[in-house]
């Protein structure tokens, strides 16, 4: 470990954040444009939540993204930053989130984005 352990495990040692390579392809579209397409996504299963797919930023149209002022904190993953995406004049606030400096246990999430499925037009999981 790099010396930045998640404090949440002290209170809830049975909490699970399982991170594994997703064996298929994930594509995200907004306004008729594919804004993410990856065969290198991570599937994250967390206690109390459904599976979230984290896509490497290199496979995301970051030229369509803008960091927003919104942020949240997860005691198991770290501080999340949020991104708006704009396509053809349509801007969707806080459509995706990322952990720039995740806790050690979630270190694999660094450099990845996850999208809210209800804020984009489609998420194709194959």
Backbone as numpy.savetxt, mean C-alpha at the origin, in Angstrom:
# Nx Ny Nz CAx CAy CAz Cx Cy Cz
17.11 -7.50 12.61 16.27 -6.31 12.61 17.15 -5.06 12.61
16.62 -4.02 12.07 17.39 -2.79 11.88 17.35 -1.86 13.08
16.58 -2.18 14.11 16.53 -1.32 15.29 15.33 -0.40 15.34
14.27 -0.72 14.60 13.05 0.07 14.61 11.86 -0.88 14.77
11.78 -1.55 15.94 10.72 -2.55 16.12 9.34 -1.92 16.28
8.33 -2.65 15.86 6.94 -2.18 15.97 6.49 -2.25 17.42
6.06 -1.12 17.99 5.64 -1.11 19.39 4.31 -1.84 19.63
3.52 -2.03 18.59 2.22 -2.67 18.74 2.31 -4.09 19.27
3.40 -4.78 18.96 3.53 -6.17 19.39 3.75 -6.30 20.90
4.15 -5.23 21.55 4.28 -5.27 23.01 2.91 -5.40 23.67
1.90 -4.72 23.11 0.54 -4.77 23.64 -0.26 -5.96 23.10
0.01 -6.31 21.83 -0.74 -7.37 21.17 0.24 -8.33 20.48
0.89 -9.19 21.25 1.91 -10.06 20.66 1.34 -11.09 19.68
0.04 -11.34 19.71 -0.57 -12.32 18.81 -1.04 -11.70 17.50
-0.91 -10.39 17.35 -1.31 -9.71 16.11 -0.40 -10.19 14.98
-1.00 -10.43 13.82 -0.23 -10.94 12.68 -0.30 -9.97 11.51
0.85 -9.66 10.96 0.97 -8.95 9.69 1.84 -9.87 8.82
1.17 -10.66 7.99 1.88 -11.62 7.14 2.08 -11.01 5.76
3.33 -10.95 5.33 3.69 -10.35 4.05 4.30 -11.43 3.18
3.72 -11.61 1.98 4.22 -12.64 1.07 4.13 -12.14 -0.37
5.04 -12.60 -1.22 4.93 -12.23 -2.64 3.60 -12.76 -3.19
2.92 -11.93 -3.97 1.69 -12.38 -4.62 2.09 -13.04 -5.93
1.64 -14.27 -6.20 2.11 -14.99 -7.38 1.50 -14.55 -8.70
0.48 -13.71 -8.66 -0.18 -13.29 -9.89 0.15 -11.86 -10.27
-0.77 -11.25 -10.97 -0.59 -9.88 -11.47 -1.70 -9.01 -10.89
-1.36 -7.78 -10.52 -2.30 -6.79 -10.01 -2.27 -5.60 -10.95
-3.44 -5.15 -11.38 -3.53 -3.93 -12.20 -4.59 -3.03 -11.59
-4.31 -1.73 -11.59 -5.22 -0.74 -11.03 -5.51 0.29 -12.12
-6.79 0.62 -12.30 -7.13 1.63 -13.30 -7.99 2.74 -12.70
-7.85 3.90 -13.31 -8.58 5.09 -12.90 -8.81 5.93 -14.15
-10.04 6.32 -14.39 -10.34 7.17 -15.53 -9.94 6.59 -16.86
-10.01 5.27 -16.99 -9.65 4.63 -18.24 -8.17 4.38 -18.44
-7.35 4.81 -17.49 -5.90 4.62 -17.58 -5.44 3.59 -16.55
-4.49 2.77 -16.94 -3.87 1.85 -16.00 -2.83 2.65 -15.22
-3.03 2.75 -13.92 -2.12 3.55 -13.10 -1.13 2.68 -12.32
-1.37 1.37 -12.32 -0.43 0.43 -11.70 -0.62 -0.92 -12.38
0.49 -1.61 -12.59 0.45 -2.94 -13.20 1.71 -3.66 -12.75
1.52 -4.76 -12.02 2.69 -5.41 -11.45 2.51 -6.92 -11.30
3.59 -7.62 -11.55 3.68 -9.05 -11.25 4.62 -9.23 -10.05
4.88 -8.13 -9.33 5.81 -8.16 -8.19 5.16 -7.65 -6.90
3.84 -7.74 -6.83 3.13 -7.21 -5.66 3.32 -8.10 -4.44
3.05 -7.51 -3.29 3.05 -8.24 -2.03 1.62 -8.35 -1.54
1.25 -9.52 -1.03 -0.05 -9.72 -0.40 0.15 -9.61 1.10
-0.61 -8.73 1.74 -0.47 -8.50 3.17 -1.77 -8.88 3.86
-1.68 -9.87 4.72 -2.82 -10.31 5.53 -2.56 -9.86 6.96
-3.51 -9.12 7.51 -3.34 -8.59 8.87 -4.54 -8.93 9.72
-4.30 -9.27 10.95 -5.36 -9.57 11.89 -6.42 -8.48 11.85
-7.67 -8.86 11.61 -8.78 -7.91 11.62 -9.04 -7.21 10.31
-8.24 -7.49 9.27 -8.38 -6.83 7.97 -8.34 -7.88 6.87
-8.86 -7.52 5.71 -8.74 -8.38 4.53 -7.35 -8.22 3.94
-7.10 -8.93 2.87 -5.80 -8.87 2.20 -5.66 -7.52 1.48
-4.51 -6.92 1.63 -4.16 -5.69 0.89 -2.98 -6.03 -0.01
-3.01 -5.50 -1.22 -1.93 -5.74 -2.17 -1.07 -4.49 -2.27
0.22 -4.65 -2.01 1.18 -3.55 -2.07 2.00 -3.72 -3.34
1.97 -2.70 -4.17 2.60 -2.71 -5.48 3.88 -1.88 -5.43
4.99 -2.39 -5.98 6.21 -1.59 -6.00 5.96 -0.25 -6.71
6.47 0.82 -6.14 6.30 2.14 -6.74 6.85 2.19 -8.16
7.83 1.36 -8.47 8.38 1.32 -9.82 7.35 0.83 -10.83
6.30 0.15 -10.37 5.25 -0.37 -11.24 3.98 0.47 -11.17
4.08 1.66 -10.59 2.95 2.58 -10.43 3.24 3.85 -11.21
2.24 4.41 -11.83 2.39 5.68 -12.56 2.50 6.82 -11.54
3.66 6.94 -10.93 3.88 7.96 -9.91 3.84 9.36 -10.51
3.95 9.49 -11.84 3.82 10.79 -12.49 2.38 11.31 -12.38
1.44 10.42 -12.05 0.04 10.81 -11.86 -0.31 10.98 -10.39
0.66 10.79 -9.52 0.43 10.81 -8.08 0.94 12.10 -7.44
0.30 12.47 -6.35 0.75 13.61 -5.54 0.56 13.26 -4.07
1.60 13.47 -3.31 1.52 13.23 -1.87 0.50 14.18 -1.27
-0.38 13.67 -0.41 -1.36 14.54 0.26 -0.88 14.83 1.68
-1.62 15.66 2.38 -1.26 15.99 3.76 -1.76 14.94 4.76
-2.60 14.03 4.29 -3.18 13.02 5.17 -2.11 12.01 5.61
-2.17 11.58 6.84 -1.27 10.53 7.33 -1.97 9.77 8.45
-1.55 8.55 8.65 -2.07 7.73 9.75 -0.90 6.98 10.37
-1.17 6.38 11.51 -0.15 5.59 12.19 -0.69 4.20 12.49
0.09 3.20 12.17 -0.21 1.81 12.52 0.87 1.34 13.48
0.50 0.85 14.66 1.52 0.42 15.62 2.28 -0.83 15.18
1.86 -1.46 14.09 2.52 -2.66 13.59 3.32 -2.42 12.30
2.95 -1.39 11.54 3.62 -1.13 10.27 4.36 0.21 10.25
3.86 1.21 10.94 4.52 2.51 10.98 3.61 3.64 10.56
4.21 4.75 10.12 3.47 5.93 9.69 3.19 5.84 8.20
1.92 5.99 7.84 1.52 5.90 6.43 1.34 7.29 5.84
1.83 7.44 4.62 1.61 8.64 3.82 0.60 8.28 2.74
-0.15 9.27 2.28 -1.22 9.02 1.32 -0.99 9.80 0.04
-1.50 9.24 -1.06 -1.32 9.82 -2.38 -2.65 10.01 -3.09
-2.79 11.16 -3.75 -3.90 11.41 -4.66 -3.42 11.02 -6.05
-4.35 10.58 -6.89 -4.04 10.27 -8.28 -4.96 11.09 -9.16
-4.42 11.64 -10.23 -5.19 12.47 -11.16 -5.02 11.94 -12.58
-6.16 11.73 -13.23 -6.19 11.27 -14.62 -7.25 12.08 -15.36
-6.85 12.74 -16.45 -7.79 13.50 -17.29 -8.68 14.45 -16.49
-8.07 15.19 -15.58 -8.81 16.18 -14.81 -9.55 15.63 -13.60
-9.60 14.33 -13.45 -10.26 13.72 -12.28 -9.20 13.41 -11.25
-9.35 13.97 -10.06 -8.39 13.75 -8.98 -9.08 13.00 -7.85
-8.48 11.93 -7.41 -9.01 11.13 -6.31 -8.04 11.27 -5.13
-8.53 11.92 -4.09 -7.71 12.14 -2.89 -7.49 10.84 -2.12
-6.31 10.69 -1.58 -5.97 9.58 -0.69 -6.39 8.23 -1.27
-6.07 8.02 -2.54 -6.42 6.78 -3.23 -5.48 5.63 -2.84
-4.29 5.96 -2.37 -3.30 4.95 -2.04 -2.48 5.40 -0.83
-1.85 4.43 -0.20 -1.00 4.75 0.95 0.29 3.95 0.86
1.29 4.44 1.62 2.61 3.84 1.61 3.28 4.06 2.96
4.17 3.16 3.30 4.99 3.30 4.51 6.42 3.59 4.08
6.83 4.84 4.14 8.17 5.23 3.69 9.26 4.65 4.59
8.99 4.59 5.88 9.95 4.04 6.85 9.21 3.07 7.76
8.85 1.90 7.24 8.08 0.95 8.05 8.90 0.41 9.22
8.17 -0.09 10.21 8.85 -0.78 11.30 9.56 -2.01 10.75
10.53 -2.51 11.50 11.35 -3.63 11.05 10.51 -4.81 10.55
9.47 -5.16 11.30 8.66 -6.32 10.97 7.92 -6.17 9.65
7.74 -4.95 9.20 7.04 -4.66 7.94 7.98 -4.04 6.92
9.26 -4.24 7.09 10.26 -3.61 6.23 10.08 -3.88 4.74
9.49 -5.02 4.39 9.28 -5.36 2.97 8.33 -4.39 2.28
7.54 -3.62 3.05 6.58 -2.69 2.46 7.21 -1.40 1.95
8.44 -1.15 2.35 9.12 0.07 1.90 9.18 0.08 0.37
8.83 1.23 -0.22 8.86 1.36 -1.66 7.65 0.78 -2.38
6.59 0.49 -1.62 5.36 -0.07 -2.18 4.18 0.82 -1.85
3.14 0.74 -2.69 1.87 1.44 -2.47 0.74 0.44 -2.44
-0.27 0.72 -1.61 -1.51 -0.05 -1.62 -2.65 0.90 -1.98
-3.59 0.42 -2.77 -4.71 1.24 -3.22 -5.99 0.86 -2.49
-6.81 1.87 -2.19 -8.17 1.61 -1.72 -8.99 1.17 -2.93
-9.54 -0.01 -2.88 -10.30 -0.52 -4.03 -11.55 0.28 -4.31
-12.09 0.96 -3.31 -13.31 1.75 -3.50 -13.02 3.18 -3.94
-11.76 3.53 -4.16 -11.41 4.89 -4.60 -10.86 4.93 -6.01
-10.62 3.76 -6.58 -10.18 3.69 -7.97 -11.29 2.99 -8.76
-11.18 3.01 -10.07 -12.24 2.41 -10.90 -12.20 0.89 -10.89
-11.02 0.30 -10.90 -10.92 -1.16 -10.93 -9.59 -1.61 -10.40
-9.62 -2.74 -9.71 -8.41 -3.44 -9.30 -8.57 -4.86 -9.81
-7.68 -5.24 -10.71 -7.72 -6.57 -11.29 -6.67 -7.43 -10.61
-7.12 -8.52 -10.00 -6.22 -9.44 -9.32 -6.27 -10.76 -10.08
-5.18 -11.10 -10.72 -5.15 -12.34 -11.52 -4.03 -13.26 -11.08
